[in-house]
Amino acid sequence: MIYFIILILFSVLAYIYDINKVRAGKEFMYIIELLILISLAGFRYRVGGDSLAYEDDYQNLPTFSELIKYGFSDLPYQPLWYILNALTKSVSKNFFFFQLIHAIIINSCIFVFINKYCIHRFTFIVFYFIFLYPYFNFEILRESIAVVIFLFAFPLIQEKKYLRYYLLNILSFLFHPSALFLFIVPILYFLFKSNTNFLKLFFVGIIIILFSSIIVTTLIDHLPLNMFILAKLEGYTSLEININGIIVGLFNLLPVMGILYLLKKIPINNPNINVILSIYFILTLLSFIVEGSYRLLNYFSIFFYVILTDYIIYDIGKIYNAIKIYRKGVYKGLQLFILLCIFINKGYYYTRDMSMYNYGEEAYFYNLYVPYSSIFDHNKDHRRENIYYNFMDK
């Protein structure tokens, strides 16, 4: 119920400030939205899948004064993750304090970025809340920190501030090993900064698919990484083809193709848009057969929804003005098709049947988040606990 109430509130605010262009109270309500999202994640109690693992681990992690005794080379996670946990645990041994700090970091960084780069901020927040918020705040706690750091690193490529870009990416990598991919993004940037076509994208995508394992293997052979992180990186590049991966990949790929097609109809002076969509397209192709590569899409998902919001939802009028009247219905249909594919993809993700992991009782993947429980009621949901310990904790 709490999710539904927040969604209604955010949708109303998007209507008021993005559609009706009301200015009064706009900045105040933007901050209120931020505080709501921080509170929802920060005050949760055993909500999420990976969150349960991190909460269980938290009790065994060192405080900052004890951290010096630990050898980072023998630990399964990246060093900055342990340092962040040690700092929060030095203040409070209750996991609630860590997740509150985490929620502040993730959502504040996203709101600062959106405030600078997104015109229709309130509509973006609606998309963020539906499609990304549970995943970033309740699941991929380590990787989401790496993702928000990359938000501020990516614009540095266009500004040719490469030293700062790579320093920030090193910071991302010290939170999550998947950030290793970000070191080749500048190469892809200059490859796609001008207008491109689907043939070029498919060609580059096939090359990356063919050589991804070789590239990553070469890199990890020359980096001082422990066996836990090496195993993670090798898992991300292992080849695996299955029908579910193809279906999910298609519903990721079709919206990107649709957006690329629509944006060719209007002049856009920002090369970042073409680069982001091209990389998103290639990573989606990669996810068809390379296990774990779907995680790399996380680094570009915020950018993707900014483009969707500003250029496809609101600036579609520019496309209409550039085409013949009789074709406007086709483009409107394509706009709706893009949104439909995104909803189907996310709907499939959240409604997967998890009954087999709940001892035969009805359960779905969304039960990792529903019902919501807070630190004020301390209610444990047996379905959530069963799904995590029987399925995710393997």
C-alpha positions in Angstrom: 0.0 0.0 0.0 2.8 2.4 0.9 4.4 2.0 -2.6 1.0 2.7 -4.3 0.5 5.9 -2.2 4.0 7.2 -3.0 3.5 6.4 -6.7 0.2 8.4 -6.8 1.8 11.3 -5.0 4.8 11.3 -7.4 2.5 11.1 -10.4 0.4 14.0 -9.2 3.6 16.1 -8.7 4.8 15.2 -12.2 1.4 16.4 -13.6 1.6 19.6 -11.6 5.2 20.6 -12.3 6.2 18.9 -15.6 2.9 19.0 -17.5 1.2 22.1 -16.1 4.5 23.9 -15.5 3.6 25.2 -12.0 6.6 26.8 -10.4 5.3 27.5 -6.8 6.8 25.0 -4.4 8.6 23.1 -7.1 12.1 23.0 -5.4 10.5 22.3 -2.0 8.5 19.3 -3.3 11.6 18.0 -5.1 13.4 17.8 -1.7 10.3 16.2 -0.2 10.4 13.5 -2.8 14.1 12.9 -2.0 13.4 12.6 1.7 10.5 10.2 1.1 12.8 7.9 -1.0 15.6 8.1 1.6 13.2 7.3 4.4 11.5 4.4 2.6 14.8 2.7 2.0 16.6 3.8 5.1 13.9 2.8 7.6 13.0 -0.6 6.0 13.3 -3.8 7.9 14.5 -6.9 6.1 13.0 -5.7 2.8 14.8 -6.9 -0.4 16.8 -9.9 -1.4 20.5 -9.0 -1.3 19.7 -6.7 1.6 19.1 -9.7 3.8 22.6 -11.1 3.0 24.2 -7.7 3.7 22.3 -7.5 7.0 23.5 -11.0 8.0 27.1 -10.2 7.0 27.1 -6.8 8.8 27.2 -8.5 12.3 30.5 -10.1 11.4 32.2 -7.1 9.8 34.8 -5.1 11.7 34.5 -1.6 13.0 36.9 1.0 11.7 39.4 0.4 14.6 39.3 -3.3 13.9 39.7 -2.9 10.1 43.5 -2.7 10.1 43.7 -6.3 11.2 41.9 -7.5 8.1 43.7 -8.5 4.9 41.7 -7.1 2.0 43.3 -9.6 -0.3 41.4 -12.4 1.5 38.0 -10.8 1.5 35.2 -11.5 -1.1 34.1 -7.9 -1.6 35.9 -4.8 -2.7 37.9 -2.8 0.0 35.8 0.4 -0.1 32.7 -1.6 0.7 34.3 -2.8 3.9 35.6 0.6 4.8 32.1 2.1 4.4 30.6 -0.7 6.6 33.4 -0.2 9.1 32.7 3.5 9.4 28.9 3.1 9.9 29.4 0.2 12.3 31.8 2.3 14.4 28.8 4.6 14.9 26.1 1.9 15.3 26.2 -1.8 15.2 22.6 -1.8 14.0 22.3 -2.4 10.2 19.6 0.2 10.1 22.2 2.9 10.3 24.2 1.5 7.4 21.1 1.3 5.1 20.1 4.8 6.0 23.6 6.1 5.1 23.4 4.0 1.9 20.0 5.4 1.0 21.2 9.0 1.5 24.2 8.4 -0.7 22.4 6.7 -3.6 19.3 8.9 -3.7 21.1 12.2 -3.1 23.5 11.5 -5.9 20.7 10.6 -8.3 18.7 13.7 -7.4 21.7 16.0 -7.7 22.5 14.5 -11.1 18.8 14.7 -12.3 18.6 18.3 -11.1 21.4 19.2 -13.4 20.8 17.0 -16.5 17.0 16.3 -16.6 14.4 18.9 -17.6 11.3 17.0 -16.5 12.6 15.9 -13.1 9.3 14.8 -11.5 8.4 12.5 -14.4 11.9 10.9 -14.2 11.3 10.3 -10.5 8.1 8.4 -11.4 10.1 6.1 -13.7 12.9 5.8 -11.2 10.5 4.7 -8.5 8.8 2.1 -10.6 11.8 0.6 -12.5 15.0 1.2 -10.6 14.4 2.3 -7.0 13.8 -1.2 -5.5 16.7 -2.7 -7.4 19.2 0.1 -6.5 18.1 0.5 -2.9 17.1 -3.0 -1.8 19.2 -5.3 -4.0 22.5 -4.2 -5.6 23.8 -2.2 -2.6 27.4 -2.4 -3.6 27.0 -1.9 -7.3 24.5 1.0 -6.9 27.3 3.0 -5.2 29.5 2.3 -8.2 26.7 3.4 -10.5 26.1 6.8 -8.9 29.8 7.5 -8.9 29.8 6.8 -12.7 26.9 9.3 -13.1 29.4 12.1 -12.4 32.3 10.4 -14.2 30.6 10.0 -17.6 30.2 13.8 -18.5 34.0 14.2 -17.9 34.6 12.2 -21.2 33.0 14.9 -23.3 35.0 17.5 -21.3 38.2 15.5 -22.0 39.0 15.4 -18.3 40.3 11.8 -18.5 42.3 11.8 -15.4 39.3 12.7 -13.2 37.2 10.2 -15.2 39.6 7.3 -14.5 40.0 8.3 -10.8 36.3 8.2 -10.3 36.1 4.8 -12.1 38.8 3.4 -9.9 36.6 4.6 -7.0 33.7 2.7 -8.6 35.8 -0.4 -9.1 36.8 -0.3 -5.4 33.1 -0.8 -4.6 32.2 -3.3 -7.3 34.2 -5.3 -9.8 31.7 -4.8 -12.7 33.0 -1.2 -12.9 36.1 -2.6 -14.7 34.0 -2.3 -17.9 33.9 1.5 -17.5 37.6 1.7 -18.4 36.8 1.1 -22.0 33.8 3.5 -22.2 35.9 6.4 -23.5 36.8 4.2 -26.5 33.1 3.5 -27.2 32.3 7.1 -26.7 34.5 8.3 -29.6 33.3 5.4 -31.7 29.6 6.4 -31.3 29.7 10.2 -30.6 28.5 10.9 -34.1 25.3 9.5 -35.6 25.5 5.8 -36.1 23.3 3.1 -37.6 22.0 -0.3 -36.6 24.5 -2.1 -38.9 27.4 -0.5 -37.1 25.9 -1.3 -33.7 25.4 -5.0 -34.6 28.9 -5.2 -36.0 30.6 -3.7 -32.9 28.3 -5.7 -30.7 29.3 -9.0 -32.4 33.0 -8.1 -32.0 32.6 -7.3 -28.3 30.6 -10.6 -27.8 33.4 -12.6 -29.5 36.2 -11.0 -27.6 34.7 -10.1 -24.3 35.9 -13.2 -22.5 39.4 -12.8 -24.0 39.6 -9.1 -23.0 38.4 -9.6 -19.5 40.7 -12.7 -19.0 43.7 -10.6 -20.2 42.8 -7.8 -17.8 42.3 -9.9 -14.7 45.5 -11.8 -15.4 47.4 -8.5 -15.0 45.4 -7.1 -12.0 46.2 -7.9 -8.4 42.8 -9.4 -7.6 41.9 -12.1 -5.1 40.2 -15.3 -6.0 36.7 -14.2 -5.0 36.7 -11.1 -7.3 38.3 -13.1 -10.1 35.5 -15.7 -9.8 33.0 -12.9 -10.0 34.5 -11.3 -13.2 34.9 -14.7 -14.9 31.2 -15.4 -14.0 30.1 -12.2 -15.7 31.8 -13.2 -19.0 30.8 -16.9 -19.1 28.6 -17.8 -22.1 25.1 -19.0 -21.5 22.1 -19.1 -23.9 18.6 -19.6 -22.5 15.1 -18.7 -23.6 14.5 -16.4 -20.7 17.6 -14.4 -21.4 16.6 -14.0 -25.1 13.0 -12.9 -24.2 14.2 -10.4 -21.6 16.9 -9.2 -24.0 14.4 -8.6 -26.7 12.2 -6.5 -24.5 15.3 -4.5 -23.6 16.5 -4.2 -27.2 13.2 -3.1 -28.8 12.8 0.1 -26.8 16.4 1.2 -27.5 15.9 0.5 -31.3 12.6 2.5 -31.2 14.2 5.4 -29.4 17.2 5.5 -31.7 14.8 5.5 -34.7 12.7 8.4 -33.3 15.7 10.5 -32.3 17.0 10.4 -35.9 14.0 12.6 -36.8 15.0 15.5 -34.7 18.3 17.4 -34.5 20.1 16.7 -31.2 23.4 18.5 -30.4 24.3 16.3 -27.4 26.6 13.5 -28.5 26.2 11.8 -25.1 22.7 10.7 -26.1 23.8 8.8 -29.1 26.7 7.2 -27.1 24.5 6.1 -24.2 21.9 4.5 -26.5 24.6 2.8 -28.6 26.3 1.3 -25.6 23.0 0.3 -24.1 22.1 -1.4 -27.4 25.4 -3.3 -27.5 25.2 -4.4 -23.8 21.7 -5.6 -24.4 23.0 -7.7 -27.3 25.7 -9.0 -25.1 23.2 -10.0 -22.4 21.6 -12.5 -24.8 24.5 -14.9 -24.4 27.0 -13.5 -21.9 25.9 -14.4 -18.4 26.1 -11.4 -16.0 26.6 -8.7 -18.6 23.1 -7.5 -18.0 24.5 -5.9 -14.8 26.5 -3.5 -17.0 23.2 -2.0 -18.1 22.8 -0.7 -14.6 25.5 1.9 -15.2 23.5 3.4 -18.1 20.0 2.9 -16.8 19.7 6.4 -15.2 20.9 8.0 -18.4 18.4 5.8 -20.4 15.4 7.0 -18.4 16.5 10.7 -18.6 16.5 10.3 -22.4 13.2 8.5 -22.3 11.7 11.2 -20.2 13.0 14.4 -21.9 13.1 13.3 -25.5 10.5 10.5 -26.0 7.8 11.5 -23.5 7.9 15.3 -23.7 9.8 16.2 -26.8 7.9 13.9 -29.1 6.2 17.1 -30.4 9.4 18.1 -32.1 9.3 14.8 -34.0 5.7 15.4 -35.0 6.5 18.8 -36.4 9.3 17.3 -38.5 7.1 14.6 -40.2 4.1 14.5 -42.4 0.7 14.6 -40.6 -0.4 11.2 -41.9 2.6 9.5 -40.2 2.0 11.0 -36.8 -0.1 8.1 -35.7 2.7 5.7 -36.5 5.2 7.6 -34.3 2.6 7.9 -31.5 2.2 4.2 -31.8 6.0 3.7 -31.6 6.1 5.9 -28.5 3.5 3.7 -26.8 5.2 0.5 -28.0 8.5 1.7 -26.3 6.7 2.2 -23.0 4.8 -1.1 -23.3 8.0 -3.0 -23.9 9.6 -1.5 -20.8 6.6 -2.3 -18.7 6.4 -5.8 -20.0 10.1 -6.4 -19.3 9.9 -5.1 -15.7 6.5 -6.7 -15.1 8.0 -10.1 -16.1 11.0 -9.5 -13.8 8.8 -8.6 -10.7 6.1 -11.2 -11.2 8.3 -14.3 -11.7 6.8 -17.3 -9.8 8.8 -18.1 -6.7 6.4 -20.7 -5.2 9.0 -23.5 -5.4 11.3 -21.5 -3.1 8.4 -20.9 -0.6 7.7 -24.6 0.0 4.9 -24.7 -2.6 3.0 -21.8 -1.2 2.1 -18.9 -3.6 5.0 -16.4 -3.9 6.3 -14.0 -6.5 9.6 -12.1 -6.9 7.9 -8.9 -5.9 7.4 -10.4 -2.4 11.0 -9.5 -1.8 9.6 -5.9 -1.5 5.9 -6.4 -0.7 4.7 -6.1 2.0 6.9 -3.3 3.2 8.2 -3.6 6.8 9.9 -0.9 8.8 12.2 -0.7 11.8 9.3 0.5 13.7 7.2 -2.7 13.4 10.0 -5.3 12.9 7.7 -7.6 10.9 9.4 -10.5 9.1 7.7 -11.7 6.0 8.1 -15.5 5.8 7.8 -15.5 2.0 10.6 -13.0 1.7 12.8 -15.0 4.0 12.1 -18.3 2.2 12.7 -16.8 -1.2 16.0 -15.4 -0.2 17.4 -18.3 1.8 16.1 -21.0 -0.7 16.8 -19.2 -3.9 19.1 -16.2 -3.7 21.5 -17.4 -1.0 23.0 -20.1 -3.2 
